[in-house]
Amino acid sequence: MEQDREALEFFQTTEKHPFILDRNQTTYMTSVAAELACNSDNIGLALKLSRLAWTMSFRDPDIISRVQKAQNACIYCERLRQSRLNFGFARFLTGFGKSNDIPVLFIQGLECLLANYRQSGSLTVAAILLNSLGDLAGYLESLPDNIDRLRLVELVEAINNIPGTINVTGHFDKAVSLLEENRLTELGALLAQYPNLINENDDNGMTLLFKAIQKSNKRAVELLIEKDADLHRCEAIQGSSPLLLAVNIGDADIVKILLETGSDPEIKGIFGQTPLIRAVIEGHMEVLALLLEYGSLLDRRDDAGNTALMCAIEDGQIEMVKALIFAGSDVSLKNEAGMGLVQIAESLEQTEVARFLKHHNIV
């Protein structure tokens, strides 16, 4: 254990930018460091490093590497009794298991999501679980290989016990007033009296957590997360999650709190834009750096087919272009018009960006 601590301290103090090594070495080191952080009961660091290792594994042609990294992350979070941090990894396992017809992965992901729901009470997680019942019923009719029937029955029964709705307390407006007046002690007492209040929302789908983020009230955000506010809900106007809203505003402190407590950096909002893409569009460099630090997937595309790097080039955000490339963005990708990165820059007369790309032999 003493050697574990020394190794983890070395990783934290000397590897300030984990992408300076060979990518395979870095992925391995980051994954090992995540396990060491878990062994040292460092919840926040285990989550961050697990996410980073998982993100880097997406450049590995062996898909099994991604699955293993996601499984490891779920195991670490379970071991640390922080099941609500499993959401992004568990959702990957369910999606991969279903799309590739691997029932054991699909079921494993659902079990992780169930543990998340039991700890967080997330209505988003509840909806995913309830929507899985049809697939599970099919498995019960024709039991897949290597699946224990009792395990499957227990999972179905547990999901069936999830309530489909929450009871409305009638105190939401009062809670909003207390939040706006920053009377957080009274707000905490009200939430203790009416626990369901934490996930109630207004006509636009905005919960108390959204409203606290809008006010950039860091203490209120921390209070609401402590009271198990749903980190994965999306409001109705632009489909923004709490993290997306904080990214849009550019509040780095709140973005960091949300990432540390398990907000999924891959939930897409309006126009299919991820938090990483939104940070580029809004020009929030500090937020972009945080998202990279916490392992956002680099090359996901929005509905128009653009990656975060393409958006940075279009906007002439040279520092963001550099950060995304140095972080490992795929420079060989083309947009839906078939244009490479230099072509995108030149077509929009982003001369400085085009010069930088050519200097680094990026076409």
Secondary structure as the mmCIF struct_conf table of DSSP 4:
data_model
#
loop_
_struct_conf.conf_type_id
_struct_conf.id
_struct_conf.beg_label_comp_id
_struct_conf.beg_label_asym_id
_struct_conf.beg_label_seq_id
_struct_conf.end_label_comp_id
_struct_conf.end_label_asym_id
_struct_conf.end_label_seq_id
HELX_RH_AL_P HELX_RH_AL_P1 GLU A 2 THR A 14
BEND BEND1 LYS A 16 HIS A 17
HELX_RH_3T_P HELX_RH_3T_P1 PRO A 18 ILE A 20
BEND BEND2 LEU A 21 LEU A 21
HELX_RH_AL_P HELX_RH_AL_P2 ARG A 23 ASN A 39
TURN_TY1_P TURN_TY1_P1 SER A 40 ASP A 41
HELX_RH_AL_P HELX_RH_AL_P3 ILE A 43 MET A 56
HELX_RH_3T_P HELX_RH_3T_P2 SER A 57 ARG A 59
BEND BEND3 ASP A 60 PRO A 61
HELX_RH_AL_P HELX_RH_AL_P4 ILE A 63 ARG A 79
TURN_TY1_P TURN_TY1_P2 LEU A 80 ARG A 81
HELX_RH_3T_P HELX_RH_3T_P3 SER A 83 ASN A 86
HELX_RH_AL_P HELX_RH_AL_P5 PHE A 87 SER A 99
TURN_TY1_P TURN_TY1_P3 ASN A 100 ASP A 101
HELX_RH_AL_P HELX_RH_AL_P6 PRO A 103 SER A 120
HELX_RH_AL_P HELX_RH_AL_P7 LEU A 123 ASN A 131
TURN_TY1_P TURN_TY1_P4 SER A 132 SER A 132
HELX_RH_AL_P HELX_RH_AL_P8 LEU A 133 GLU A 141
BEND BEND4 SER A 142 SER A 142
HELX_LH_PP_P HELX_LH_PP_P1 LEU A 143 PRO A 144
TURN_TY1_P TURN_TY1_P5 ASP A 145 ASN A 146
HELX_RH_AL_P HELX_RH_AL_P9 ARG A 149 ASN A 160
TURN_TY1_P TURN_TY1_P6 ASN A 161 ASN A 161
BEND BEND5 ILE A 162 ILE A 162
BEND BEND6 GLY A 164 THR A 165
BEND BEND7 GLY A 170 GLY A 170
HELX_RH_AL_P HELX_RH_AL_P10 PHE A 172 GLU A 180
TURN_TY1_P TURN_TY1_P7 GLU A 181 ASN A 182
HELX_RH_AL_P HELX_RH_AL_P11 LEU A 184 GLN A 193
HELX_RH_3T_P HELX_RH_3T_P4 PRO A 195 ASN A 199
TURN_TY1_P TURN_TY1_P8 ASP A 203 ASN A 204
BEND BEND8 GLY A 205 GLY A 205
HELX_RH_AL_P HELX_RH_AL_P12 LEU A 208 GLN A 214
TURN_TY1_P TURN_TY1_P9 LYS A 215 SER A 216
HELX_RH_AL_P HELX_RH_AL_P13 LYS A 218 GLU A 226
TURN_TY1_P TURN_TY1_P10 LYS A 227 ASP A 228
BEND BEND9 LEU A 231 HIS A 232
TURN_TY1_P TURN_TY1_P11 ALA A 236 GLN A 238
HELX_RH_AL_P HELX_RH_AL_P14 PRO A 242 ILE A 249
TURN_TY1_P TURN_TY1_P12 GLY A 250 GLY A 250
HELX_RH_AL_P HELX_RH_AL_P15 ALA A 252 GLU A 260
TURN_TY1_P TURN_TY1_P13 THR A 261 GLY A 262
TURN_TY1_P TURN_TY1_P14 PRO A 265 GLU A 266
HELX_RH_3T_P HELX_RH_3T_P5 ILE A 270 GLY A 272
HELX_RH_AL_P HELX_RH_AL_P16 PRO A 275 GLU A 282
TURN_TY1_P TURN_TY1_P15 GLY A 283 GLY A 283
HELX_RH_AL_P HELX_RH_AL_P17 MET A 285 GLU A 293
TURN_TY1_P TURN_TY1_P16 TYR A 294 GLY A 295
BEND BEND10 LEU A 298 ASP A 299
TURN_TY1_P TURN_TY1_P17 ASP A 303 ALA A 304
BEND BEND11 GLY A 305 GLY A 305
HELX_RH_AL_P HELX_RH_AL_P18 ALA A 308 GLU A 314
TURN_TY1_P TURN_TY1_P18 ASP A 315 GLY A 316
HELX_RH_AL_P HELX_RH_AL_P19 ILE A 318 PHE A 326
TURN_TY1_P TURN_TY1_P19 ALA A 327 GLY A 328
TURN_TY1_P TURN_TY1_P20 VAL A 331 SER A 332
TURN_TY1_P TURN_TY1_P21 GLU A 336 ALA A 337
HELX_RH_AL_P HELX_RH_AL_P20 LEU A 341 SER A 347
TURN_TY1_P TURN_TY1_P22 LEU A 348 GLU A 349
HELX_RH_AL_P HELX_RH_AL_P21 THR A 351 HIS A 359
TURN_TY1_P TURN_TY1_P23 HIS A 360 ASN A 361
#
